[in-house]
Amino acid sequence: MANLFLILVNYTKPLEVIDEILPAHRAFLSENYKEGRLLVSGPREPRVGGIILGKFKNKEEALNFTKQDPFYQNQAASYEVMEFNPVLSNESLTKFLS
């Protein structure tokens, strides 16, 4: 079973730059949803970054995922990757992690 990773995205460029990259970022995320890797994602409030919740084999794979993000490739965000083992969860999360 894969572990769950919370990826905290912190914008490092003004929102005008973020908004220019946003369509490519969302396309990147969409591909990862199709591959079954991601559970949920979205902007933080206030809009200083975002949160991505997904499953990866290990932290190295999660870090490699962030390096493929258009925000990373355009030096528009930094990332904090946190791994955790969900001991208790909703049944739908258990299925997602299987």
Rosetta constraint file for C-alpha pairs under 8 A:
AtomPair CA 1 CA 97 HARMONIC 6.04 0.50
AtomPair CA 1 CA 98 HARMONIC 5.35 0.50
AtomPair CA 2 CA 55 HARMONIC 5.86 0.50
AtomPair CA 2 CA 56 HARMONIC 5.83 0.50
AtomPair CA 2 CA 57 HARMONIC 5.29 0.50
AtomPair CA 2 CA 58 HARMONIC 7.68 0.50
AtomPair CA 2 CA 97 HARMONIC 5.80 0.50
AtomPair CA 2 CA 98 HARMONIC 7.10 0.50
AtomPair CA 3 CA 55 HARMONIC 5.71 0.50
AtomPair CA 3 CA 56 HARMONIC 6.28 0.50
AtomPair CA 3 CA 57 HARMONIC 6.75 0.50
AtomPair CA 3 CA 58 HARMONIC 7.30 0.50
AtomPair CA 3 CA 83 HARMONIC 6.85 0.50
AtomPair CA 3 CA 84 HARMONIC 6.32 0.50
AtomPair CA 3 CA 85 HARMONIC 5.58 0.50
AtomPair CA 3 CA 86 HARMONIC 7.53 0.50
AtomPair CA 3 CA 97 HARMONIC 7.15 0.50
AtomPair CA 4 CA 53 HARMONIC 7.10 0.50
AtomPair CA 4 CA 54 HARMONIC 5.73 0.50
AtomPair CA 4 CA 55 HARMONIC 4.63 0.50
AtomPair CA 4 CA 56 HARMONIC 6.77 0.50
AtomPair CA 4 CA 83 HARMONIC 5.97 0.50
AtomPair CA 4 CA 84 HARMONIC 5.63 0.50
AtomPair CA 4 CA 85 HARMONIC 6.29 0.50
AtomPair CA 4 CA 86 HARMONIC 7.01 0.50
AtomPair CA 4 CA 97 HARMONIC 7.57 0.50
AtomPair CA 5 CA 53 HARMONIC 5.77 0.50
AtomPair CA 5 CA 54 HARMONIC 5.42 0.50
AtomPair CA 5 CA 55 HARMONIC 5.88 0.50
AtomPair CA 5 CA 56 HARMONIC 7.03 0.50
AtomPair CA 5 CA 62 HARMONIC 7.39 0.50
AtomPair CA 5 CA 81 HARMONIC 6.67 0.50
AtomPair CA 5 CA 82 HARMONIC 5.50 0.50
AtomPair CA 5 CA 83 HARMONIC 4.48 0.50
AtomPair CA 5 CA 84 HARMONIC 6.23 0.50
AtomPair CA 6 CA 51 HARMONIC 7.02 0.50
AtomPair CA 6 CA 52 HARMONIC 5.90 0.50
AtomPair CA 6 CA 53 HARMONIC 4.74 0.50
AtomPair CA 6 CA 54 HARMONIC 6.76 0.50
AtomPair CA 6 CA 81 HARMONIC 6.01 0.50
AtomPair CA 6 CA 82 HARMONIC 5.16 0.50
AtomPair CA 6 CA 83 HARMONIC 6.45 0.50
AtomPair CA 6 CA 84 HARMONIC 7.94 0.50
AtomPair CA 7 CA 51 HARMONIC 5.70 0.50
AtomPair CA 7 CA 52 HARMONIC 5.01 0.50
AtomPair CA 7 CA 53 HARMONIC 6.28 0.50
AtomPair CA 7 CA 79 HARMONIC 6.52 0.50
AtomPair CA 7 CA 80 HARMONIC 5.66 0.50
AtomPair CA 7 CA 81 HARMONIC 4.60 0.50
AtomPair CA 7 CA 82 HARMONIC 6.25 0.50
AtomPair CA 8 CA 49 HARMONIC 7.51 0.50
AtomPair CA 8 CA 50 HARMONIC 6.17 0.50
AtomPair CA 8 CA 51 HARMONIC 4.90 0.50
AtomPair CA 8 CA 52 HARMONIC 6.67 0.50
AtomPair CA 8 CA 79 HARMONIC 5.59 0.50
AtomPair CA 8 CA 80 HARMONIC 5.01 0.50
AtomPair CA 8 CA 81 HARMONIC 6.44 0.50
AtomPair CA 9 CA 49 HARMONIC 5.00 0.50
AtomPair CA 9 CA 50 HARMONIC 4.81 0.50
AtomPair CA 9 CA 51 HARMONIC 5.86 0.50
AtomPair CA 9 CA 52 HARMONIC 7.71 0.50
AtomPair CA 9 CA 77 HARMONIC 6.37 0.50
AtomPair CA 9 CA 78 HARMONIC 5.94 0.50
AtomPair CA 9 CA 79 HARMONIC 4.76 0.50
AtomPair CA 9 CA 80 HARMONIC 6.66 0.50
AtomPair CA 10 CA 48 HARMONIC 6.09 0.50
AtomPair CA 10 CA 49 HARMONIC 4.34 0.50
AtomPair CA 10 CA 50 HARMONIC 6.71 0.50
AtomPair CA 10 CA 77 HARMONIC 5.28 0.50
AtomPair CA 10 CA 78 HARMONIC 5.20 0.50
AtomPair CA 10 CA 79 HARMONIC 6.18 0.50
AtomPair CA 11 CA 18 HARMONIC 7.57 0.50
AtomPair CA 11 CA 48 HARMONIC 5.75 0.50
AtomPair CA 11 CA 49 HARMONIC 4.96 0.50
AtomPair CA 11 CA 76 HARMONIC 5.80 0.50
AtomPair CA 11 CA 77 HARMONIC 4.25 0.50
AtomPair CA 11 CA 78 HARMONIC 6.51 0.50
AtomPair CA 12 CA 75 HARMONIC 7.31 0.50
AtomPair CA 12 CA 76 HARMONIC 5.01 0.50
AtomPair CA 12 CA 77 HARMONIC 4.85 0.50
AtomPair CA 12 CA 78 HARMONIC 6.76 0.50
AtomPair CA 13 CA 17 HARMONIC 6.26 0.50
AtomPair CA 13 CA 18 HARMONIC 6.71 0.50
AtomPair CA 13 CA 75 HARMONIC 7.85 0.50
AtomPair CA 13 CA 76 HARMONIC 5.06 0.50
AtomPair CA 13 CA 77 HARMONIC 7.11 0.50
AtomPair CA 14 CA 18 HARMONIC 6.47 0.50
AtomPair CA 15 CA 19 HARMONIC 5.93 0.50
AtomPair CA 16 CA 20 HARMONIC 6.54 0.50
AtomPair CA 17 CA 21 HARMONIC 6.57 0.50
AtomPair CA 17 CA 76 HARMONIC 7.60 0.50
AtomPair CA 18 CA 22 HARMONIC 5.89 0.50
AtomPair CA 18 CA 71 HARMONIC 7.54 0.50
AtomPair CA 18 CA 76 HARMONIC 6.77 0.50
AtomPair CA 19 CA 23 HARMONIC 7.74 0.50
AtomPair CA 21 CA 25 HARMONIC 6.26 0.50
AtomPair CA 21 CA 70 HARMONIC 6.80 0.50
AtomPair CA 21 CA 71 HARMONIC 6.68 0.50
AtomPair CA 22 CA 26 HARMONIC 6.07 0.50
AtomPair CA 22 CA 71 HARMONIC 7.93 0.50
AtomPair CA 23 CA 27 HARMONIC 6.18 0.50
AtomPair CA 24 CA 28 HARMONIC 6.18 0.50
AtomPair CA 24 CA 70 HARMONIC 6.27 0.50
AtomPair CA 25 CA 29 HARMONIC 6.31 0.50
AtomPair CA 25 CA 69 HARMONIC 6.18 0.50
AtomPair CA 25 CA 70 HARMONIC 5.32 0.50
AtomPair CA 25 CA 71 HARMONIC 6.50 0.50
AtomPair CA 26 CA 30 HARMONIC 6.03 0.50
AtomPair CA 27 CA 31 HARMONIC 6.38 0.50
AtomPair CA 28 CA 32 HARMONIC 6.62 0.50
AtomPair CA 28 CA 69 HARMONIC 6.55 0.50
AtomPair CA 28 CA 70 HARMONIC 7.52 0.50
AtomPair CA 29 CA 33 HARMONIC 6.25 0.50
AtomPair CA 29 CA 38 HARMONIC 7.81 0.50
AtomPair CA 30 CA 34 HARMONIC 6.30 0.50
AtomPair CA 31 CA 35 HARMONIC 6.38 0.50
AtomPair CA 32 CA 36 HARMONIC 6.38 0.50
AtomPair CA 32 CA 37 HARMONIC 5.46 0.50
AtomPair CA 32 CA 38 HARMONIC 6.09 0.50
AtomPair CA 33 CA 37 HARMONIC 5.73 0.50
AtomPair CA 33 CA 38 HARMONIC 5.02 0.50
AtomPair CA 33 CA 39 HARMONIC 7.24 0.50
AtomPair CA 36 CA 96 HARMONIC 7.97 0.50
AtomPair CA 37 CA 54 HARMONIC 5.63 0.50
AtomPair CA 37 CA 55 HARMONIC 5.49 0.50
AtomPair CA 37 CA 56 HARMONIC 6.92 0.50
AtomPair CA 38 CA 52 HARMONIC 7.47 0.50
AtomPair CA 38 CA 53 HARMONIC 6.07 0.50
AtomPair CA 38 CA 54 HARMONIC 4.06 0.50
AtomPair CA 38 CA 55 HARMONIC 6.36 0.50
AtomPair CA 39 CA 52 HARMONIC 7.86 0.50
AtomPair CA 39 CA 53 HARMONIC 5.57 0.50
AtomPair CA 39 CA 54 HARMONIC 5.20 0.50
AtomPair CA 39 CA 55 HARMONIC 7.74 0.50
AtomPair CA 39 CA 96 HARMONIC 7.71 0.50
AtomPair CA 40 CA 52 HARMONIC 6.03 0.50
AtomPair CA 40 CA 53 HARMONIC 5.32 0.50
AtomPair CA 40 CA 54 HARMONIC 7.10 0.50
AtomPair CA 41 CA 50 HARMONIC 7.26 0.50
AtomPair CA 41 CA 51 HARMONIC 5.48 0.50
AtomPair CA 41 CA 52 HARMONIC 4.30 0.50
AtomPair CA 41 CA 53 HARMONIC 6.16 0.50
AtomPair CA 42 CA 50 HARMONIC 5.48 0.50
AtomPair CA 42 CA 51 HARMONIC 5.65 0.50
AtomPair CA 42 CA 52 HARMONIC 6.76 0.50
AtomPair CA 43 CA 47 HARMONIC 6.18 0.50
AtomPair CA 43 CA 48 HARMONIC 7.84 0.50
AtomPair CA 43 CA 49 HARMONIC 5.86 0.50
AtomPair CA 43 CA 50 HARMONIC 3.98 0.50
AtomPair CA 43 CA 51 HARMONIC 6.31 0.50
AtomPair CA 44 CA 48 HARMONIC 6.38 0.50
AtomPair CA 44 CA 49 HARMONIC 5.58 0.50
AtomPair CA 44 CA 50 HARMONIC 4.78 0.50
AtomPair CA 44 CA 51 HARMONIC 6.64 0.50
AtomPair CA 49 CA 77 HARMONIC 7.73 0.50
AtomPair CA 55 CA 97 HARMONIC 6.73 0.50
AtomPair CA 56 CA 61 HARMONIC 6.10 0.50
AtomPair CA 56 CA 62 HARMONIC 5.82 0.50
AtomPair CA 57 CA 61 HARMONIC 6.37 0.50
AtomPair CA 57 CA 62 HARMONIC 7.85 0.50
AtomPair CA 58 CA 62 HARMONIC 6.55 0.50
AtomPair CA 59 CA 63 HARMONIC 6.12 0.50
AtomPair CA 59 CA 81 HARMONIC 7.53 0.50
AtomPair CA 59 CA 83 HARMONIC 6.94 0.50
AtomPair CA 60 CA 64 HARMONIC 6.17 0.50
AtomPair CA 61 CA 65 HARMONIC 6.20 0.50
AtomPair CA 62 CA 66 HARMONIC 6.57 0.50
AtomPair CA 62 CA 81 HARMONIC 7.25 0.50
AtomPair CA 63 CA 67 HARMONIC 6.53 0.50
AtomPair CA 63 CA 81 HARMONIC 7.09 0.50
AtomPair CA 64 CA 68 HARMONIC 6.68 0.50
AtomPair CA 65 CA 69 HARMONIC 6.89 0.50
AtomPair CA 66 CA 72 HARMONIC 6.76 0.50
AtomPair CA 66 CA 79 HARMONIC 7.22 0.50
AtomPair CA 67 CA 72 HARMONIC 5.74 0.50
AtomPair CA 67 CA 73 HARMONIC 6.76 0.50
AtomPair CA 68 CA 72 HARMONIC 6.99 0.50
AtomPair CA 68 CA 73 HARMONIC 6.85 0.50
AtomPair CA 69 CA 73 HARMONIC 6.31 0.50
AtomPair CA 70 CA 74 HARMONIC 6.02 0.50
AtomPair CA 71 CA 75 HARMONIC 6.18 0.50
AtomPair CA 71 CA 76 HARMONIC 4.90 0.50
AtomPair CA 71 CA 77 HARMONIC 5.47 0.50
AtomPair CA 72 CA 76 HARMONIC 5.93 0.50
AtomPair CA 72 CA 77 HARMONIC 5.55 0.50
AtomPair CA 72 CA 78 HARMONIC 6.84 0.50
AtomPair CA 89 CA 93 HARMONIC 6.18 0.50
AtomPair CA 89 CA 94 HARMONIC 6.65 0.50
AtomPair CA 90 CA 94 HARMONIC 6.66 0.50
AtomPair CA 91 CA 95 HARMONIC 6.41 0.50
AtomPair CA 92 CA 96 HARMONIC 6.25 0.50
AtomPair CA 93 CA 97 HARMONIC 6.18 0.50
AtomPair CA 94 CA 98 HARMONIC 6.30 0.50
